[in-house]
Amino acid sequence: MFSNIPQILVILGLLTLIIEVLVLGLSTFVLLFFGIAMLITSGLIYIGILEANWITTMLTLAIITLVLAITLWKPLKRLQNKPSKTDIKSDFAVITFELEKELLPSERYTYNYSGIQWQIKSKTPIEKGVMVEVIKKEVGILWVKPVDHSVK
């Protein structure tokens, strides 16, 4: 049984990494660190640096997992939380309409488009009756600006 420790660690390490990546989608890094630690420990046993016994194996796994967690947690968390800033261009964003009342940045203004009540926002005040176009969209919010008639 002791001669199979490296093989068991490789199999368990790969299974752990597969579960972390494919099932959990790298949402937790604990299994990632533990899987990598199992593969490193297995390699250390294969090349003869560590003895093939369970006490040494478990102690080494704990130490390597801890070192990986301390060194990689913040960089991986930062990478995982990086926001996506891609604006989707579609025909939906080029709609224009006439404001039925004055639009102030500090007030709520709703507009019914395609059967949905949208909140209309602008960075600058826009007077009633002005034609506006959608320049940006967020969940439930259409950002508008006045249509520039000088460009043709």
C-alpha positions as YAML, in Angstrom:
chain: A
units: angstrom
residues:
- id: 1
  name: MET
  ca: [0.00, 0.00, 0.00]
- id: 2
  name: PHE
  ca: [2.87, 2.41, 0.76]
- id: 3
  name: SER
  ca: [4.41, 1.91, -2.68]
- id: 4
  name: ASN
  ca: [1.15, 3.13, -4.28]
- id: 5
  name: ILE
  ca: [1.05, 6.51, -2.50]
- id: 6
  name: PRO
  ca: [2.47, 8.50, -5.46]
- id: 7
  name: GLN
  ca: [0.02, 6.90, -7.89]
- id: 8
  name: ILE
  ca: [-2.91, 7.51, -5.56]
- id: 9
  name: LEU
  ca: [-1.86, 11.14, -5.14]
- id: 10
  name: VAL
  ca: [-1.62, 11.68, -8.91]
- id: 11
  name: ILE
  ca: [-5.09, 10.18, -9.49]
- id: 12
  name: LEU
  ca: [-6.67, 12.12, -6.60]
- id: 13
  name: GLY
  ca: [-4.85, 15.33, -7.60]
- id: 14
  name: LEU
  ca: [-6.07, 15.12, -11.18]
- id: 15
  name: LEU
  ca: [-9.63, 14.31, -10.07]
- id: 16
  name: THR
  ca: [-9.56, 17.25, -7.67]
- id: 17
  name: LEU
  ca: [-8.35, 19.60, -10.40]
- id: 18
  name: ILE
  ca: [-10.99, 18.32, -12.83]
- id: 19
  name: ILE
  ca: [-13.73, 18.89, -10.26]
- id: 20
  name: GLU
  ca: [-12.44, 22.39, -9.50]
- id: 21
  name: VAL
  ca: [-12.16, 23.45, -13.12]
- id: 22
  name: LEU
  ca: [-15.03, 21.66, -14.85]
- id: 23
  name: VAL
  ca: [-17.66, 21.36, -12.12]
- id: 24
  name: LEU
  ca: [-16.98, 24.40, -9.94]
- id: 25
  name: GLY
  ca: [-15.51, 26.63, -12.67]
- id: 26
  name: LEU
  ca: [-12.65, 27.85, -10.46]
- id: 27
  name: SER
  ca: [-15.15, 29.42, -8.08]
- id: 28
  name: THR
  ca: [-13.26, 28.14, -5.05]
- id: 29
  name: PHE
  ca: [-9.51, 27.85, -5.05]
- id: 30
  name: VAL
  ca: [-9.25, 25.36, -2.19]
- id: 31
  name: LEU
  ca: [-9.52, 22.30, -4.42]
- id: 32
  name: LEU
  ca: [-7.12, 23.89, -6.91]
- id: 33
  name: PHE
  ca: [-4.45, 24.35, -4.24]
- id: 34
  name: PHE
  ca: [-5.06, 20.90, -2.80]
- id: 35
  name: GLY
  ca: [-4.92, 19.22, -6.23]
- id: 36
  name: ILE
  ca: [-1.68, 20.97, -7.14]
- id: 37
  name: ALA
  ca: [-0.24, 20.06, -3.74]
- id: 38
  name: MET
  ca: [-1.09, 16.39, -4.35]
- id: 39
  name: LEU
  ca: [0.69, 16.43, -7.71]
- id: 40
  name: ILE
  ca: [3.77, 18.16, -6.24]
- id: 41
  name: THR
  ca: [3.88, 15.76, -3.28]
- id: 42
  name: SER
  ca: [3.57, 12.79, -5.63]
- id: 43
  name: GLY
  ca: [6.48, 14.13, -7.68]
- id: 44
  name: LEU
  ca: [8.59, 14.60, -4.57]
- id: 45
  name: ILE
  ca: [7.92, 10.97, -3.58]
- id: 46
  name: TYR
  ca: [8.70, 9.71, -7.11]
- id: 47
  name: ILE
  ca: [12.10, 11.41, -7.22]
- id: 48
  name: GLY
  ca: [12.97, 10.21, -3.72]
- id: 49
  name: ILE
  ca: [12.96, 13.46, -1.77]
- id: 50
  name: LEU
  ca: [10.12, 12.28, 0.49]
- id: 51
  name: GLU
  ca: [9.51, 8.92, 2.10]
- id: 52
  name: ALA
  ca: [6.45, 7.03, 0.92]
- id: 53
  name: ASN
  ca: [4.50, 6.98, 4.19]
- id: 54
  name: TRP
  ca: [1.17, 8.53, 5.06]
- id: 55
  name: ILE
  ca: [2.40, 10.79, 7.87]
- id: 56
  name: THR
  ca: [5.04, 12.47, 5.72]
- id: 57
  name: THR
  ca: [2.60, 12.64, 2.82]
- id: 58
  name: MET
  ca: [-0.16, 14.32, 4.85]
- id: 59
  name: LEU
  ca: [2.24, 16.77, 6.47]
- id: 60
  name: THR
  ca: [3.74, 17.69, 3.09]
- id: 61
  name: LEU
  ca: [0.27, 18.07, 1.55]
- id: 62
  name: ALA
  ca: [-0.77, 20.44, 4.33]
- id: 63
  name: ILE
  ca: [2.38, 22.56, 4.04]
- id: 64
  name: ILE
  ca: [2.30, 22.81, 0.23]
- id: 65
  name: THR
  ca: [-1.44, 23.59, 0.22]
- id: 66
  name: LEU
  ca: [-0.89, 26.33, 2.80]
- id: 67
  name: VAL
  ca: [2.04, 27.83, 0.87]
- id: 68
  name: LEU
  ca: [0.06, 27.78, -2.39]
- id: 69
  name: ALA
  ca: [-2.96, 29.37, -0.71]
- id: 70
  name: ILE
  ca: [-0.88, 32.14, 0.86]
- id: 71
  name: THR
  ca: [1.00, 32.96, -2.35]
- id: 72
  name: LEU
  ca: [-1.74, 32.53, -4.96]
- id: 73
  name: TRP
  ca: [-5.00, 33.50, -3.21]
- id: 74
  name: LYS
  ca: [-4.91, 37.27, -3.81]
- id: 75
  name: PRO
  ca: [-3.62, 37.16, -7.42]
- id: 76
  name: LEU
  ca: [-6.20, 34.54, -8.40]
- id: 77
  name: LYS
  ca: [-9.00, 36.41, -6.60]
- id: 78
  name: ARG
  ca: [-8.05, 39.63, -8.40]
- id: 79
  name: LEU
  ca: [-8.02, 37.78, -11.72]
- id: 80
  name: GLN
  ca: [-11.40, 36.19, -10.96]
- id: 81
  name: ASN
  ca: [-13.04, 39.51, -9.97]
- id: 82
  name: LYS
  ca: [-11.83, 41.48, -12.99]
- id: 83
  name: PRO
  ca: [-14.95, 43.15, -14.42]
- id: 84
  name: SER
  ca: [-15.82, 42.85, -18.06]
- id: 85
  name: LYS
  ca: [-16.09, 46.26, -19.70]
- id: 86
  name: THR
  ca: [-17.31, 45.23, -23.15]
- id: 87
  name: ASP
  ca: [-20.32, 47.12, -24.43]
- id: 88
  name: ILE
  ca: [-22.52, 45.05, -26.66]
- id: 89
  name: LYS
  ca: [-23.42, 46.79, -29.88]
- id: 90
  name: SER
  ca: [-26.87, 45.97, -31.20]
- id: 91
  name: ASP
  ca: [-29.78, 47.55, -33.02]
- id: 92
  name: PHE
  ca: [-31.48, 47.97, -29.66]
- id: 93
  name: ALA
  ca: [-29.01, 50.68, -28.70]
- id: 94
  name: VAL
  ca: [-29.82, 52.95, -31.67]
- id: 95
  name: ILE
  ca: [-33.43, 53.69, -30.81]
- id: 96
  name: THR
  ca: [-34.48, 57.33, -30.70]
- id: 97
  name: PHE
  ca: [-37.55, 58.90, -29.18]
- id: 98
  name: GLU
  ca: [-38.93, 62.24, -28.07]
- id: 99
  name: LEU
  ca: [-38.93, 63.06, -24.37]
- id: 100
  name: GLU
  ca: [-42.44, 63.55, -23.01]
- id: 101
  name: LYS
  ca: [-41.17, 65.56, -20.05]
- id: 102
  name: GLU
  ca: [-37.98, 67.22, -18.87]
- id: 103
  name: LEU
  ca: [-35.20, 64.77, -17.90]
- id: 104
  name: LEU
  ca: [-33.01, 65.74, -14.96]
- id: 105
  name: PRO
  ca: [-30.06, 63.59, -13.79]
- id: 106
  name: SER
  ca: [-31.40, 63.63, -10.21]
- id: 107
  name: GLU
  ca: [-34.98, 62.53, -11.04]
- id: 108
  name: ARG
  ca: [-36.53, 59.25, -12.18]
- id: 109
  name: TYR
  ca: [-38.05, 59.13, -15.61]
- id: 110
  name: THR
  ca: [-39.63, 56.00, -17.08]
- id: 111
  name: TYR
  ca: [-40.22, 55.17, -20.72]
- id: 112
  name: ASN
  ca: [-42.26, 52.29, -22.13]
- id: 113
  name: TYR
  ca: [-40.37, 50.51, -24.89]
- id: 114
  name: SER
  ca: [-41.23, 47.09, -26.25]
- id: 115
  name: GLY
  ca: [-43.71, 46.49, -23.44]
- id: 116
  name: ILE
  ca: [-41.12, 47.14, -20.72]
- id: 117
  name: GLN
  ca: [-40.88, 50.12, -18.38]
- id: 118
  name: TRP
  ca: [-37.31, 51.42, -18.65]
- id: 119
  name: GLN
  ca: [-35.69, 53.95, -16.39]
- id: 120
  name: ILE
  ca: [-34.22, 56.72, -18.53]
- id: 121
  name: LYS
  ca: [-31.08, 58.48, -17.34]
- id: 122
  name: SER
  ca: [-28.83, 61.21, -18.66]
- id: 123
  name: LYS
  ca: [-25.71, 62.86, -17.32]
- id: 124
  name: THR
  ca: [-27.04, 66.29, -18.32]
- id: 125
  name: PRO
  ca: [-30.51, 67.84, -18.13]
- id: 126
  name: ILE
  ca: [-32.59, 67.51, -21.32]
- id: 127
  name: GLU
  ca: [-35.69, 69.59, -22.06]
- id: 128
  name: LYS
  ca: [-39.14, 68.21, -22.88]
- id: 129
  name: GLY
  ca: [-39.76, 67.50, -26.59]
- id: 130
  name: VAL
  ca: [-36.10, 66.93, -27.47]
- id: 131
  name: MET
  ca: [-35.24, 63.87, -29.58]
- id: 132
  name: VAL
  ca: [-32.85, 61.57, -27.69]
- id: 133
  name: GLU
  ca: [-30.95, 58.45, -28.61]
- id: 134
  name: VAL
  ca: [-29.86, 55.52, -26.44]
- id: 135
  name: ILE
  ca: [-26.09, 55.57, -25.96]
- id: 136
  name: LYS
  ca: [-25.72, 52.91, -23.26]
- id: 137
  name: LYS
  ca: [-27.88, 50.27, -21.66]
- id: 138
  name: GLU
  ca: [-27.77, 48.60, -18.27]
- id: 139
  name: VAL
  ca: [-30.21, 46.29, -16.55]
- id: 140
  name: GLY
  ca: [-33.50, 48.19, -16.63]
- id: 141
  name: ILE
  ca: [-31.80, 51.49, -17.52]
- id: 142
  name: LEU
  ca: [-31.38, 53.28, -20.85]
- id: 143
  name: TRP
  ca: [-28.82, 56.10, -20.89]
- id: 144
  name: VAL
  ca: [-29.69, 58.77, -23.45]
- id: 145
  name: LYS
  ca: [-28.28, 61.93, -24.98]
- id: 146
  name: PRO
  ca: [-29.85, 64.49, -27.29]
- id: 147
  name: VAL
  ca: [-29.72, 63.61, -30.98]
- id: 148
  name: ASP
  ca: [-27.21, 65.79, -32.78]
- id: 149
  name: HIS
  ca: [-28.96, 66.99, -35.97]
- id: 150
  name: SER
  ca: [-25.90, 68.88, -37.21]
- id: 151
  name: VAL
  ca: [-24.15, 65.64, -38.32]
- id: 152
  name: LYS
  ca: [-25.64, 64.23, -41.54]
...
